[in-house]
Amino acid sequence: MKKTNILVIGVVIAMLITSCQSPSSPGERKWQSFSGDKRIEQRVDSVLKLMTLEEKLGQMTQFSANQSITGPVMPDNFKPYLLKGLIGSIFNATSVQGIRAFQQIAVDSTRLGIPILFGQDVIHGYKTIFPIPLAEACSWDLEMMRRTAEIAAVEAASDGINWTFAPMVDIARDARWGRVMEGAGEDPYLGSQIAKARVQGFQGGSDWKSLAEANTLLACGKHFAAYGAAESGRDYNTAELSEHTLRNVYLPPYQAALEAGVGTFMASFNDVNGVPATGSRWLMTDILRNEWGFNGFVVSDYTGVNELVPHGVAADEKQAAELAVNAGVDMDMTGATYIKYLAESVKEGRVSERTIDNAVRSILEMKFLLGLFDDPYRYLNEDRARANTMTPEFMETAREAVASSVVLLKNEGNVLPIQKESGKILALVGPLM
């Protein structure tokens, strides 16, 4: 009886969410180009008009190659989708040779030959490893952080990767949370400045034209929103906070990433005040797109769409897919809910094809900006990979980053107290000062 009541409540909540974001809703967003370049918009539309509904849903789908495990191992039997041109992105594929094999099938063996976007968690270095982001934040050296992100982009892009799921810009104020080390700590201002530096490092600057360079990566601000506000520091846990706290503490770094030109955002696993972020139109569309003017695309976290079911707001994966796409999540990471269910949802009128087209346009535009339509193999060069990996310059930068990030934990050698006559300046920062 208790389980039945919970299910009924969850379905009612889902119906309420759905009723607020139906295809006929006046709040449905109008697509806006990320670049504002009319020539690119025309190229996007020229591809879109050739696509079937199934091919569009394929572009909104990311599968994992499982060659680098960063989450639950999902079935890697995606080859039938690949052969039909029904994959927009592949996660966790490694090596120039492996990525080339996937790309060649997509380009040469499918009806439209749309290239694939290859994503990877490039967090604090690729082959050359830098301090964790929390440690780098302790340096307060924004140029150093921009540079380490730039080097990571050079190495990853040389190895076939063109999209990184970084930077993580979540503010964290509970040291018990298991992902504190991926972010910049507790301060919204410092976190915002670091978000800008890392986005510019990965993408080569704030101008979208820098994405055309073969040594840059498309960046992804994550996890939108308030993932670091998890109650009791428990990962995936709910975040209960006032809108004042949300907007003044947790949202500023995401907005800073947007101002720096970030091309994508990742929806967070958690719920915010009872509504899962992946199904929250208020977060994904009202704030991110309509209020802030974001025109890139949003990807779910790893099976984040599927997890709307255990969140209790969707009765099944089909309804989860409807909630997520209507909220404004453009790509489903590894869950395959969009490709499996949304064609039927469109036919039933539960999702409009305009919503699908908006998502696909944003994904295709990024592929054009990255130069993948002009040269799908531009990131795949073994000689460049060898030349751009763990160079003496990169290793020296890593050593400098380590030195800059050192934090005194034990006062050995009488480092403290600092004598006035030393001429050094000491900043005391934190809520307990």
N, C-alpha and C positions, 0 to 999 in steps of 0.2 A: 504493500500500500504506500509506504513512504517513497519507494523508488518511482511509483506511478505518479505521485503528486509532484515530485521533482521534475519528471519528464514533461508533465502538463504545464507546469510553470515555465519551463524552458521554452516550450513550443509557443506559449502565449507571448513571451518576451520576443522571440524571433518574429512572430507575426506583427508585433508592434514596430520592431525595427524595420521590417520589410515594408509596412504600410507607409513609413516615412520616407522611403526611397524607391517608390515604384517607378517604372519607366515613364509614366505620364507626369511625374512630379515636376513642378516648375523649377526645382532646384537642380535638375540634371545639368551637369556641367557642359559647357561648350568647349570643344578642343582648342587649345592654344599651342602654337609651335614653341618648342624650347629655344630654337635658334632664331626664329623670326625671319629666316631666310626663305623667300618665296620660291626660289629654285628648288630648295630641298623639300619644301612643302609639296610642290608639284611632283617631284620624284616619289615622295611617299604616297601620294594619291594615285599615281600611275601604277604602283604595285598593289595598293589596297583594292582597286577596282577589279583586279584580276583574280582576287582570292575568293575561295569558297568560305562559307562559315566555318567549316572544320579546319581549314588552313589558318584562318584567323585565330581560332582557339589554340591551335598548335603554337603560334607565336607567343601566346600568353602562358605557355607551359614550359617549365624548366625541369629537366630530369637530372639525376645524379649519376655520374659514371662510377662512383664508389671507389675511385682510385686514391682518394685522400679522405678518410672518414672524419666527419665533423658533426655527426648526428646519428640518429637511428639508421641502421643500414636498410635502405629501400631496395626493392627488386630492381635490378638493372636490365630488365628485359624490355628496353625501350627501342630496340632496333626496328621493330615494325613501324613505330611512329616516325623514326628517323628516315626510313626509306620512303615514307609517304609525304615527307616535308611537314611533319606535324610537331616539330620541336623548335622553340624559339631560342632556348639557352640550355647549356649543359654545365652542371656544377661539378667540381672536383675531378675534372679530367686533367691529367698531368703529362708532360713531355711534349716536345714539338711533334714527334712522330705520332703519338696517340691523338693529339688534337687535330693534326692534319688529316688523319684517317676519318674522323667524324666530319670535319668540314668538307672534305672531298665528296662524301656521300650527299651531304646537304646541297652542295652547289651543283654537282654533276649528275646526280641520280634522282632528283625530285622534279616535280612539274615546273615549279617557279624558280628553283635554285636560290632560295633566300638563305644567306649565310647565318651561321649560328653565333651567338654571343657566349663566350666562355668565362665563367665566373669562378672565383677562388677567394678564400679568406686570407687576404694578404694584410696582416694586422700590424706587425712590427718587423717588417723585413720579409724578403722572399728566400733568397739563398744566403745573402749577408744578413745576419740577425742583429737587430738593434734592441735597446732596452724596451721592456714592456711599456705601453703608453702611459700608465700611471707613473712609472719611474721617469720617463721623458718629461712628463708634466712638472716634475719636481725641479727641473732645470730652469723653467721659465724662459727657455731659449726658443722662441717661435721660429726663427730662421733655421735652427738645427732640426726642429721637428718637421718643418717643410722639406728640408733637404733629405731626411731619412725616408720620408714618404716618397719623395722623388726617386731616390735610389731603388726603393722597393718596386716602384712602377717600372723603372728601366729594366730591372731583372725579370720581373714577372711578364712584362710585355715581350721581352726577348724569348720567353719560353712558351708563348702562345696564349697567355691570359690577356683578356682585354677589359675585364670588369672585376673590381675588388669590392668585397663586402666590408668596407671600412671607409671612413673612420667610425668607430663607436663613440658617440657623443653623449651617452647617457650620464647624467649627474647622479652620483652615488653618495649617500650620506650614512650608510649602514655598512660597516666593515665586514659584516657577516655575509653579505651578498657575494656569491661566488664569482662574479664577473667584474668586480671592482677594478681589477688590473687592466682591463681592456680600455678603460676610459681615462678621463683627465682629473677625476676626483670630485670634490664637493662644491667647487665654486663656479657659479654660472658665468661670471665674466671671464675667468681664465679658461674655462671649458669652451666658451664661445670663440675666443681668440685661437685656441688650439684647433678647434673644428675648422676654422678658416684656413689655418696654415696647412693642415693635413689634406684638405680638399684640393688646395692649390698645388701641393706637392704631387699628389696622385694624378691630377688632371692637367698639370702643366701650366696652371694659372686659372684666372676666373673667366676668361673668354672661351666660349664654346669652340672656337676655331682651334684651340690647342688640342682638342680631342683628336684632331686629324693627324697629329704626330704619332708615329709608330712606337714611341717610347713612353707613352702616357697610358693611364688606365681610367676608365669610367669609374667614378667613386660612388659610394652608397652610404648615406647617412643613416645610422641605425642606433637604437631601435625605437621607432616612432610609435608611441610616445610613453615617456615616464617609466621605461623598463627598469631603471635603477631605483625606483621608488617602491619596490616590492616589499610588502609587509614582512617584518622580522628577518629581512635579508634572504628570504627563501625564493630561489629562482622560479620564474613563471607565476609567482604569487600575485594576488590582486594589489592594486595601488589605489588606496583611498586617500584623496587629498582635495583640498579646495581648489577652485579654478584660479584663485589668486596665486596659490603656491605653484600650481601647474604652470601658469604663464610666466611667473617671475623667477622661478628656480629651475624648472625642468625643460621648458620649451626653448629658452634663448639659444642654446647651442645648436639645435636643429635649424632654427631660423638663420643663425650665423652661417651654417653650412650652405643653406640655400643662397644666401647673399654672396657666398664665395663661388657660386656656380655649380654646386653639386648636381649631377644628372639624375640620380635615383635616390629613393629612400626605401628603407625596409620597415614594414609594419612589425610591431612588437608582439610577443606571445601573450603578454599580460592583459588583464582587463583594467580599465581606468574607470573607477567609480561604478563598477558593475557591468560595464559594456566592454567586451573584448576589443582591443584596438583594431584587430584585423577585420572586424565587422562594424567599425565605428565610422559612419559617414561624417559625423561631426569632426573627427580628427582628420580623416583621409581626404575629405573634399571641402568641408566648410572652412576649416582652418588652413590646411596645407595648400589647397589650390585656390579657393575663392578669397580667403583673407590674405594669405602670404604671396599668392601668385606663382606657385610652383607649377612648371610645365614639363617636367621630366616624367618618369614613370615610377610607380610604387611596386615593389615585390614583397610577397609575404616572407616570413621567416620559414625555416625548415618544417614543412608540413603544418604551417600555421593555419591554413584554411581548414584542413581536416580537424584541427583541434577546436574549432568552434563547436563541434559536437560534444566533446567532454566538458566544454565550458558551459553547456546547457542552453545555448541560444539557437541551436540548429538541431532538428530531429534526425538528420542524416547528412551525408556528405554532399548530396545535391543541394539541399537547402543551405549548407555551409558555403558552397561555391556561389550561390545566388547572393547571399549576404555580403560576402567579401567583394565580389565584383561590383555590386551596386554601391558599396561603401566607397570604392575608389582604389581597390587593390588590383593592379593591372596584370601582374604575373604571379602564378602559383608556383612556389618553390617546392619541387619534388613530390607534391601530393597528388598530382594528376587529376584533381577534381574538375578543373575547367574543361579539359579535353574530354573527359568522360561524360559530363552532365550538362554543360551549358548550352549545347545545341538544342536539347530538348527544352531547356528553360526558355530559350528565345522563342521557340515555336509555341510555347504555352503563354507567352507574353509576360513572364516573370522577370525577364531581363531583356532590355531593348538591344537591337543590333547596333544602334548608335553608341550605346555604352561599350560594346565590343569594339566597334570601329575606333572610338577614342583611345582605348587602351592599345590597340594594335598600331595606330598612327604613332603614338609616343615611343613604342618599342622600335618600330621601323626607323623612325627619325634618328634614334641613337645609333643604330647600325649604319645609317648613312653618314652621320657625323664622325663615326670612328673609321670611316673609309672602307668598311667591309664589303659594300656593294661594288666598289671600284676595284678592290683587291682583297678577296676573302682570305688570302694567305699572307697578308702583310705582317702579321705577328709571328709568322712561322719561318724562322731562318736559323738553322743550326749554328752557322758561323757567328751570327750576331749573339746567339745565346751563350756561346763559349766566350766571346769577347767581352760581354757585359755582365759576367757573373763573378762576384767576389774579387773584384779588381783591387789592387793595392790602395787606390783612392777610396773605394768603398769601405775597405777594412779599416783604414785610418779614420774615416768618418764615424764608423761604429765605435772605435776606441774613444774618440772625442765625445761621442754621445754618452758612453758609459761614464766617463769622467765627469761630465756635466750633470749626470743624473744621480750621483752618489748622495745619499742621505745619511747623516750622522745618527747612529743608533746607540753607540756606546762611546763614551768620552775617553778613549785611550790616547795617550800621548798629550793630554792636556790641550786639546784643540779649543776647548772652552774653559774659562771665559775668554772672549775676544778682548784684547786690551785696547783701550781707547786710542793709544798712540799708533796702533797698527794701520789706521787709515781705512779699515774695512767697514762696510755698511751691512747691517743685519736687519732683515725684514722679518717681523713677527706677524704671522698670518694664521687666522683660524677663529672659530666661534668661541673658544675658551679663553681668548686673550683679553 
